Structure formats: structure tokens, C-alpha cells
Amino acid sequence: MKILVIGGTGTVGSQVVRELLARKADVQVLTRSADKAKALPAGVQSVTGDLLDPNTVRAIFKGIDGVFMLNSVSTTETHEGLMALNGARLSGVKRFVYMSVHNLDQALHLPHFGAKLPIEIALQASGIPYTILRPNNFYQNDYWVKDAMLQYGVYPHPIGDVGCSRVDVRDIAEAAAIALTTNGHEGQTYNLVGPEVHTGQSTAQIWSQVLGKTIAYAGNDLEAWEKQSLQYMPAWMVFDFKLMFAFFQKHGLKATPADLERLTKLLGHQPRRFDDFAKETAKMWKA
């Protein structure tokens, strides 16, 4: 089975590539960057192109059986997704797995969430056999704040006090590979979630335990977070994520027991726990 991975050089996509290779799939990865393509695992074919370019969209899906699509957060996310979907439809792709976001219908005003709804709707109407994956916030997002924790003893993601059922990227990748390489997932939407609800405070406590030093939660002050984040992120992204964190602080982003039961059945094992991820990561950082 020949599978094209869109977004295959990032945190999630690179793990999806590894899972597909483990299942003996013939994997291609679309990337804008020839330099990133050099870092792909052996046996993976890179295709350099841009989903905003019709020539790319007309060419990359030819001979492809299945697609995994993750569109990076951008101001053109929806358009890129729809372009890809049309390219897949015109080339007769037989299976399409799209990564959306958990409970997007509860917060469509958020650009990070609402940008994905038109793609979901178009995919459902496309005639292509599809599976939609809706992951919660990733454990691996904490890689971004490694220096803040190790150098300053602060956990800065303002996820609030209500809590999120965050998920391990490895579980997302497994779910994607299963949906692409086995039958029975056509027309299904899966919520990809972790087994526990964690707040900003509980997350900081776990990092304190595994790192052997006090990690303080920086708190819920979104104005302070915005001022700090503008030093290294574009303003449109900071605005988007600030709205998202405000939603988390007010409502959380929690799984239901049915979500967990269904995901466990799909994966064939319990979703990975955050404290196990943190222990592994702390050991890696210390090494």
C-alpha cells in the first residue's frame, strides 16, 4: 500500500511515518523543505512541493492509495487542506485519514479549531473513504518549554485549572497507521485522548517529581503569557493560542469514558499516561 504523509517531518507526522514503516507500508512524505527531506528515515521517499501550488496538488496523489494529512497551524490552513482533498479526489485515493482537533465543535470561534471544520465537512462529502482523528493537546508540546523548566524552574503553558485529557503523539500515530492499514474505520471519527485530566498545576507537579527539582506553574495570566510569547512567535499565532488557552481555562478539554474505551479498543492498549511520558522525557533530557 502506497501512502502519502502530509506533514510528515513534524512531531506527529514523523511518528506516523515510523508507525507506517513498521507496518511495511510504502511511504512518501510531502515537504516544502528539501533540507527536512534529508532527515527522513531510510526507505521513505520525499516529495518537495506546496499545497498552495496547483501543480503540486495535481501531481503528488497519482498512484497513491492512502493519505494521512496534518496541516500545520497557519493562516492558510483551511485552503491547503481543501486543495489537498481535491487533489486526492481527482486522483482516486482510496483511503484518507485527516487529523483535526478534539471537540472542535465546542469552540469553532478559535482559529486553531474552526479552520479544520470545513475540511472535515468537505472530506465527508468527497466520496473518499475517510477517517477523522481528533486529538487533544499533545504531551510532546512540553518539549517547547524544556528550557523554561530546566533553566528557570517554570512550567509556562497556561492550560488552567479545569484540565485537559492530553494525549501522547505516539498514540495519535498508532491510530493513524491502524486506520490507514486495516479495515473497518471508514466513516469513523475518533477522539484521541489521554487517560487522565491534567491541569497546569498538576502538570508542573509531575515535572517536579521526574526532574528532581521544583517546577512552578506560571499561572493563568494570559496577558503576561502573550507578552512573553510575542518574543518568539508571530502575532497571529499568539492571538490564536491565547484564545485557545482562555477556552481551556474556562471549559477545559476533557475526554469522556466512552472516548477512552473506544480509543483503547482501537489501539489494543490503554492510552499512554502523562507521568510515564514525563519520566521518559526527563531521562532523555538528563542524558
Steps between C-alpha positions, in 0.01 A plus 500: 500500500645836395428773755569873479559677830430874494676662794739210533804688632340644815439363849190298411566428134848361554358254751225403254773426244676270747177315580424451131849371429461251784190373319698460174317779317656677203529855638541834327522833685405839361720781627570858399859467614763295320717528813233337717464226241863401562410402857228253401553134591652262250244359262278812502464690176484877531290719274574872507202722436243744634127439544434857388649412160252333260785323322597329827140405572448354154816288520559368850197273536551301180544133583430560870267259684470676834565844649571624850455877518609733774492867404732717706351795684503789255282774357445282190426172682145455368593582141794261503280223637233550236757512222644168616158344532417591142829364375430171678147486363611565142768229523268235643662460844337207677549595866548837671581559867475861618629636830262759641464600867307371803156653558546757224123552480505644853737782406462584133586865570861394560701524177695189604172307526268667250750478213460123504121479481469579124756229427308246707175589323659491155663165574169350609342618174792407274414136437845392621496236776621703797587492868519812717732511801432765764792518746515697822798719590827307457732392781788576265405870491697514825820457300457867411540605863800284588725803558239679711479199731867404514646851518231695683291239680175614337230318304360779280216346296188671647265202467306598810331330793213311332718250318568332166518132404832547324625225270830344400600557138592132478136407558394740224751341263386147585137596443586653162698196387224262612236701315710506183608136493203307641132485408197607700582868560332659200265783596617494862607791720723417796577726795866448593547572868707412803372297796520782758398864522792731578504866596786744481574439867490119480722509193759711681488261797575201278791680337630587848495132597671365191758779469587496869458876536215739571309600188245774570191551288527849352126553546205609292601858415444502124614860461841410642512186285418704188773756573757225547389294199516792258878486538519173305163441324319704234221722629223313316606172663525651847151646460364160390666306782402760760135448403553123521656517847215726615258229386700235686500712814122545490380164366793260493530237226397173659443147375195293582516138622361400159791681328752304704326168450480550125861610468624208710315263268648668192859494630482162669647653818427777750597849384839603637508689830653846537719410795654213301573741214651750744725231656627395157557859396680595821733204457570606141568861602731397784694275263 
